[in-house]
Each structure stands twice: as C-alpha cells, then as structure tokens.
Amino acid sequence: MPLPVSEAEFLAQFAEVLRRADSATFVAEMDGRPAGFISGGIEQNPPDRLPRRHATIGYLYVEEDARRRGAGRALFEAVAGWAGGTEGVAHFEMAVISADETAAAFWRSLGFTPFISRLWAPLPVEDIE
C-alpha cells in the first residue's frame, strides 16, 4: 500500500532512480514553469515470462493546474520514446492501485489495458500473549 513519505525520503529515493543507467526522467514545462515530471525504467521480467525486459513508469506527477492540458500525455510520450529506443523492449508494465480510478482512466486513455490482476489479503494473526 502506498505510504506518505517525507520530502527527504522521496528525494533520497528519487536520487537512486536518477543514478540508474536504465532509467530516464523528463520534466514538463507550462507557462514558463515546471508543470510535472515522469520517470521510467527498464526492468527484467521473471525468467518464466517473455519478453525478457519491459518498460515501466516509476513516478508521474502533474501540477493540479496543468492537468487535462496535455502535460501528462506529453510526459508519457517522452518516456515512451526513450523506452522504444531500447533494444528488446516493446511494451510497458506497471501497477496502478485499483481504488485510484482517476489514475486508471488516465492510463487507459494512453492505451494501457489490464494484464495481470494482483490480489492480496492479510494473513490471519493469532493473539500472542
């Protein structure tokens, strides 16, 4: 489940993303100021699934006043162009939280369709005394 993180925690984690040779980050600008950013990466599939590698989106953020103005789509197209130039990579895979219908609708508008449904349930916990 997503957890709120502090700015320092986010910046440390994002710095790791920026250091990876198999990732790229793009920034959108609108009206002369930053409007959002996206990071993408190349990941290995499990050994029992082909193709061996796929692209994924790590982070996508668009400022509230830039939403529904094409910034998110332009950011996705930038990372898709980068990923499309990577040998052996022909598709994206990524997780979207089921309850986030706004995000799911955005990704569907870009051509994403369900592929694997990941389910989860808590383990039964016995009282330990």
N, C-alpha and C positions, 0 to 999 in steps of 0.2 A: 504494500500500500504506500502511496506517496506520503512523505513526511515533510512538514515545513522544515526548512533548513535556514540557518543564519546566512547573512551575506558572506561572511568569511568562509563558511563551509562550502557555499556554492562556488565562490571564487577559487578555492583550492581544488575542488573537483573539476571545474571548468579549465583550470590551468593544465590539469592532467590531459584533458581532451585535446587542448591546443598543442601539447607536446607529441601526441601520437602521429606517426608518419602516415597512418592510414585513415586520417580524418581531415575534414575541411570545415571552415566556418565562414559564413557570409553575413554581412550587415546590410540592412535596407535603410535607405535614407528617404525621407519625405519632407518637403518644405525646408530643406537645408539642415535637418537634424536627424539623428538616428531614430528609426521607427521600429526596429526589431532585428532579430538575428536568428540564424539557424546553424546547427552543427550536424554534420553527417559523418558516418564512418563506414568502413568496410569490415564485415565480420565473417567468421568462419561458421558454416553450418555444421551440425553434428555429423560424424562420419557416415551415418546411415541415410543422409539426405543429400540429394543433388539439387542444384549445382553446389559446388563446394563453398562458394562465397556469395554474399549478398550485401546490399547497401542498407543502412538503417539511419533513422533520424534520432539524434541524441537529445537535442534541445531545439525548441521552436518557441520564440516569444515575439509577439507583435504588440506595440503600444495600443491602448484602447482606441485612441482617436485615429489610428491608421488601419484599424480592422475594417474589412469589407471594402477596402480601397485597392486591393491587389498586392499589398505588401507580402502577405503570407504566400500567395501563389508565386510571386517573383522569387522569394527566398527558396521555395521548394524547387522551382525550375533551375535556380543556380546550383543547388546541391545535386540535383538530378543530372545536370550537365557534367558536373565534376565526376560523379559516380559512373556515368555512362562511358567515360573515357578510361575506366579501369578494366583491364583485361579479365575476362571470365565473370564479370558482374553484369547481370541482365535484369535484376529485379530488386525491389525493396522488401524488407520485412521489418515490422515494428509492432510494439504493443501500444494499445490505446485502452484506457480504463473504460470498462463497459458503461459505467454510470455517466461518463462525460459525453453526452450526446452532441454537444456543440463541436467538440474535437472530432468525434466520429464522423459527423456530417461534413466537416471541412476535408478530412482525408478522403472520404468517399467522393467528394466533388473533384478530387485530383486523380481519381481512378483506382483508389485502393478498395479492395474487397476482402471480406473475411477469408481466412486461410486456415488458421488453427484457433480453436477456442480453448483457452487455458482456464481451467476451473480450479478453485481452491476451497478448502474447508478447514476449520480449526480442528486440531486434534482433541480428543476427549481428555480432559485433565482431571485426575483424581486429587481430592484434597490431601495434601501432605501435612501431617501434624506431628 
